[in-house]
Amino acid sequence: MDIFARLKAAAAPQWASYVDHDFVRQMGEGTLPEAAFRTYLVQDYLFLIQFARAWALAAYKSRLPADIRAAQAGLAAILDETELHLRLCARWGLTQADIQAAPEHQATVAYTRYVLDCGAAGDLLELHVALAPCVIGYAEIGQALTEQIGDLGNHPYREWIGEYAGEAYQGVAAAARKHLDELAARSMTEQRFVDLAAIFGQASRLEADFWQMGLDHS
């Protein structure tokens, strides 16, 4: 069992509240209101800007070239991810300037600043544990929804689901999971695992709050 699997098991209720959230279920069923998805998508773009800063912080916190390259790859993946958001939002007539001018909701601020604070106050391992629910969790959600739906065909959220179930993003998540395991092998003790599980659980809870924000503001 790798460190990510251990963290999920240790924070099982928080993880379940995230990956089995009503927002995710409704998206899979194709019944998620477009207004909820639109609110989420705009906020997620703002969210990704802050996460890009977190990946930049990971590079700063790194002491080995391999860790810096991992942060560089994560940052590049985040910036690529924003292109999906811009493409989907353009269908509603929203420009990049419109999205960037949108105020951040409380759930967006709470989650992103929590991750940045973990990185600023802690070490590289703590930062990557805080990032993991988003980076790796989206790949698991995308894959699970694809298996549930089968042929995405004319599914209203096929592009979003296909993006995170796709080979490119699955590769990003697999690399992040492998790197997290390497970091844990260097500096994790069993005593420290308790603190790391708490960080993971809080980040997962904040992910669930982020989904809920989309439903509440729809």
C-alpha positions in Angstrom: 0.0 0.0 0.0 1.6 3.3 -1.1 1.3 6.5 0.9 -1.6 7.8 -1.0 -3.7 4.7 -0.4 -2.8 4.9 3.3 -3.8 8.5 3.5 -7.2 7.7 1.9 -7.8 4.9 4.3 -6.9 7.2 7.3 -9.2 9.9 6.1 -11.9 7.7 4.7 -15.0 9.8 5.7 -13.5 13.0 4.4 -12.4 11.3 1.2 -15.9 9.8 0.7 -17.5 13.2 1.2 -15.4 14.5 -1.7 -15.4 11.7 -4.3 -19.1 10.7 -3.6 -20.4 14.2 -3.3 -23.8 15.0 -4.8 -22.1 17.3 -7.3 -20.1 14.4 -8.7 -23.1 12.0 -8.7 -25.2 14.5 -10.5 -22.5 15.1 -13.0 -22.2 11.4 -13.7 -26.0 11.1 -14.1 -26.0 14.2 -16.4 -28.5 15.9 -14.1 -26.2 18.5 -12.6 -27.7 22.0 -13.3 -25.7 23.9 -15.8 -25.7 26.9 -13.5 -24.0 24.8 -10.8 -21.4 23.6 -13.3 -20.8 27.1 -14.6 -20.3 28.5 -11.1 -17.9 25.7 -10.3 -16.0 26.1 -13.5 -15.4 29.8 -13.0 -14.3 29.3 -9.4 -12.1 26.4 -10.4 -10.3 28.6 -12.9 -9.5 31.0 -10.0 -8.7 28.0 -7.9 -6.1 26.7 -10.5 -4.3 30.1 -10.5 -3.7 29.7 -6.8 -2.7 26.0 -7.3 -0.2 27.1 -9.9 1.4 29.3 -7.2 1.4 26.2 -5.0 3.3 24.2 -7.6 5.7 27.2 -8.0 6.2 27.1 -4.2 6.9 23.3 -4.5 9.8 24.2 -6.8 11.1 26.7 -4.3 10.9 24.2 -1.5 12.7 21.5 -3.5 16.4 20.8 -3.1 16.8 18.0 -5.7 16.6 18.5 -9.5 14.1 15.6 -9.7 11.7 17.4 -7.3 12.1 20.7 -9.2 11.2 18.9 -12.4 8.2 17.3 -10.8 7.0 20.8 -9.7 7.6 22.1 -13.2 5.5 19.3 -14.7 2.7 19.9 -12.2 2.7 23.6 -12.9 2.6 23.0 -16.7 -0.3 20.5 -16.2 -2.2 23.2 -14.2 -1.8 25.8 -16.9 -3.0 23.2 -19.5 -6.0 22.5 -17.3 -7.0 26.2 -17.4 -7.4 25.9 -21.1 -10.3 23.5 -20.7 -12.0 25.9 -18.4 -11.6 28.8 -20.8 -12.9 26.7 -23.7 -16.0 25.6 -21.8 -16.7 29.0 -20.4 -16.5 30.6 -23.9 -19.7 28.7 -24.7 -21.5 31.0 -22.3 -19.9 34.1 -23.7 -17.4 34.4 -20.8 -14.0 35.7 -21.7 -10.8 35.1 -19.8 -11.0 38.7 -18.5 -14.6 38.0 -17.3 -13.5 34.9 -15.4 -10.4 36.5 -13.9 -12.5 39.5 -12.7 -15.0 37.2 -10.9 -14.8 37.4 -7.1 -13.5 34.3 -5.3 -16.1 32.5 -3.3 -15.3 31.6 0.3 -14.8 27.9 -0.5 -12.2 28.9 -3.1 -10.3 31.0 -0.7 -10.4 28.5 2.1 -9.1 25.6 0.1 -6.4 27.3 -1.9 -5.0 29.3 1.0 -5.0 26.2 3.1 -2.7 24.5 0.6 -0.5 27.5 0.2 -0.2 27.8 4.0 0.7 24.1 4.3 3.5 24.7 1.8 4.7 27.9 3.4 4.7 26.6 7.0 5.7 23.0 6.2 8.1 21.1 4.1 7.8 19.6 0.6 6.1 16.4 1.7 3.3 18.4 3.6 2.7 20.5 0.5 2.3 17.5 -1.8 0.0 15.8 0.7 -2.2 18.9 0.7 -2.1 18.9 -3.2 -2.8 15.2 -3.6 -6.6 15.2 -3.1 -7.0 17.5 -6.0 -4.3 16.3 -8.3 -4.9 12.6 -7.9 -8.5 12.7 -6.8 -9.7 14.3 -10.1 -8.1 11.4 -12.0 -9.9 8.9 -9.8 -13.2 10.7 -10.2 -12.8 11.0 -14.0 -12.0 7.4 -14.3 -14.8 6.3 -12.0 -17.4 8.4 -13.9 -16.2 7.0 -17.3 -16.6 3.4 -16.0 -20.0 4.3 -14.7 -21.2 6.0 -17.9 -19.4 3.9 -20.5 -19.7 5.7 -23.9 -19.7 9.4 -23.1 -21.4 10.1 -26.4 -23.6 13.1 -25.9 -23.3 13.3 -22.2 -23.6 16.9 -21.2 -20.3 16.8 -19.2 -18.3 14.6 -21.5 -15.5 17.1 -22.0 -14.9 17.6 -18.4 -15.1 13.9 -17.6 -13.0 13.0 -20.6 -10.3 15.5 -19.7 -9.7 13.9 -16.3 -10.2 10.3 -17.4 -7.9 10.9 -20.4 -4.5 9.4 -20.8 -2.7 12.7 -20.4 -4.2 13.6 -17.0 -4.1 10.1 -15.8 -0.4 10.2 -16.4 -0.1 13.5 -14.5 -1.9 11.9 -11.5 0.2 8.7 -11.7 3.4 10.7 -11.7 2.2 12.8 -8.7 1.3 9.6 -6.8 4.7 8.1 -7.5 6.5 11.3 -6.4 4.5 11.5 -3.2 5.6 8.0 -2.4 9.2 8.9 -3.0 9.0 12.0 -0.8 7.4 9.9 2.0 10.2 7.3 1.7 12.7 10.1 2.4 11.2 11.9 5.4 8.0 10.2 6.8 7.9 8.5 10.1 4.9 6.6 11.5 4.6 9.3 14.2 4.5 11.9 11.4 1.9 10.0 9.4 -0.8 11.2 11.9 -0.2 14.8 11.0 0.0 14.1 7.3 -3.3 12.3 7.4 -4.9 15.3 9.1 -3.6 17.5 6.3 -5.0 15.1 3.7 -8.3 14.9 5.5 -8.7 18.6 5.7 -7.9 19.1 2.1 -10.4 16.4 1.1 -13.1 18.1 3.3 -12.3 21.4 1.6 -12.7 19.7 -1.8 -16.2 18.6 -0.8 -16.9 22.2 0.3 -15.8 23.3 -3.1 -18.3 21.0 -4.9 -21.0 22.2 -2.5 -20.2 25.8 -3.4 -21.1 25.0 -7.0 -24.5 23.6 -5.9 -25.3 26.4 -3.4 -24.6 29.2 -5.9 -26.4 27.7 -8.8 
